Amino acid sequence: MACLLEWRRFSRVPMRWCFSVFALVFCVCLAAAQTNEAELSAGNVLESVRGQVAVLIFVRTDCPVSNRYAPTVQAISARNAADAKFFLVFPDKSASAASMEKYRSDFGYGIPAVHDPEHVLVKDAHATFTPEAAVFDHKGALVYHGRIDNLYVTFGRARAAATTHELEDAIAAVRDGRAVARGEVEGVGCYISDLQ
């Protein structure tokens, strides 16, 4: 606004035009932000990354296993940023934009979040629990879904460190043009409710 007033001092353009230009720029920026948000709707998120490897991480804000995996997911997404596009998917119908953003902030996530209340992505990925990972290849085909690694033996009981790394193995296989060794691996976590 200060720039507009300063510019107005040396210009012969009426002040109402300055405010009109300011309002127009504001509306364009707002529309762009809404378009970006729309691009991350569950119905078209996979289409928006067609030609790239897509990794969906299904999480729930109230799932302690999802919470514990936050540093692991962030490390995996950072290491594989050049090879895959990562998304956090919230399948809980009661999740709100505010609760998803708070979760991302609380756990330091930089990857985008997608709300999937109608379970469009849940069905595409055959997801049943959180945290569950799904990897889609460059053609949009599901090549892996299941646990991130084998850290958890059972709910509430974890190893000192994971000894297998199924998600990263799947990403590496797709990157290298190889078949994924195991396309589905059961995991430990919180069940996604209202599955049909």
N, C-alpha and C positions, 0 to 999 in steps of 0.2 A: 504494500500500500504506500509506503514511504517513497518507493521508486516512482510510483504513479504520480504522486504529488510533486516530486522533484522534476519529473519529466514535464508535467503540466506547466510548471513555472516558465519553461523555455519554449513551450509549444503554443500554437494558436488553436489547438483542438479543444473544443468545449469539454468541460469536466464530465458531463453526463456520458460522453463517448468513452472517456477513460474508464468509467465505472462499468460501462457496457462491455468493453473489451475484457476487463477483469472478471466480470460475471461469466462471459463466454468461456474464458480459459478455465475457470473453476468448474463449469458444467462439463467441459470436455474431459478434464482430469477425473471428475466423479464418474462419468460414464465409462472411462477406461478402467477404473478400479472395479466397477460393477461387472464389466465384461470379463476381467481377469477372474473374479470370483465365480462367474457363471461357467468359465472354462474348467473350473475345478469341481463341477457337479459330478455326482457319481455316474450319471448316465453317459457322460462323454469323456471322462478322464482318460480312458485307454485310447480313445480315438485321437485325443489331443497330443499323444506321444507316439502315434503310429510311426514306424520306422526306427524307433528306439526301443531298448530294453526297458520295461517298466517293472518296478518292484513295489508291491503293495504290502504294507505292514498294518495288520488289523490290530487295533488296541482299544481298550476300554479305560476310562478315567478311574474306575473303581477296582481295577484288577491289579493286585500286587505283583503278579508275574510280568505284566506289561510294564509296570513302573520300573521293576528291576532291570528290564532289558533296555531301558532308554539309552544308557551309555554305549551298550553294544551296538544297537541300531544306528546310533549317530556315528560311531567309528566305522561300521560297515558302509554306511552311505557316503562318508567322507572318502574312504579308500576306493570306492567304486563310482564316484561321481562322474568320471569320464566315460563310463561304460553303461550306466543305467540311470533312469529317472526314478526317484523314490517318492512315495506318498504315504502319509499316515492316514489310515481309514478308520473312522469311528462308526461302527455298525449299530450302536445303541440308539434306538429311536428317541430316547429322552435327552440325548446330548444336544447342547445348544452351541451356537457360535462362540458365546462367551466362555463356556466350560472347555471347549476344544482349544481356544486360544490360551486359556489359563494353563491347561495341561502342557501345551507346547512351550509356554514361557517357563513354567515350573521345572520342566525337565530339560530345558535348553535346546529344544528341537529347532532346526532351521528348515527342515523339509516341509512342504505344503501339506495341509490337512484337508481331508474330504469327508463330508458327512454322508453316510449311506443308510438312511433310515428305511428305505424300501428294499435294501439288501440286493441291489443290482450288482455291485462288485462282489458281495459275499457269494452270490450264485455263480458269477463268472469265475471266481477263484476257488470255488468249492470249500470256502472257509467255514470252520466250525468252532474255533476257539481263538482267544487272544492271549499272547501275541502270536499270530500266525503270519507267515510270509507267503507271498505268491509272486512268481516270476513269469512275466510274459515276454516272449521273444520279439524280434523286430517285426514279425508279421502279425503280432497280436495273439499268438497261440499260447495258452497256458502250458508251461513246461515244468513247473515245480510249484507245489504248495505243501506247507507243513511247518515244522518247527524251524527256528533260526539256527539252533545248535542243540547239543544234548546236555546243556548245563543242568536242567532239572531232571531228576530221576522220577519223582512223583510230586504232586502238589505239596509244597511246603518242605520238600527235601531236595537240596541241590548239591552237585559236586563242587569241589574246590575250584575247578576250572573245566570248561567244555573240552571234550576230546574229539568231537566231530563238529563240522561247520557246514551244515547242509545248504544254508542260504548262500554263503559265499562260493561254495562249490558249484551251485547251480548257475550263479552269475558268471563265474569263470568259464563254465562249459559253454554257455550261450555266446560269450565274448569270443571264445576260441573256435566256435563253429562245431563243437562236439555235442553229442547227445548227453542229456543230464542223466547221471547214473541212477538216481532214484527220483522219480517224479512226484512221489507223495510219501511223506514221513509224518507219522503221528507225533503229537507233541503234548506238552503239559501246559495248562493255563486255565482261563475262565471261558466257559461256554458262551457262545453268542446266542442270545435268547431269541425267541420267536422265529426259529428256523422252520421252513416248510419243506 
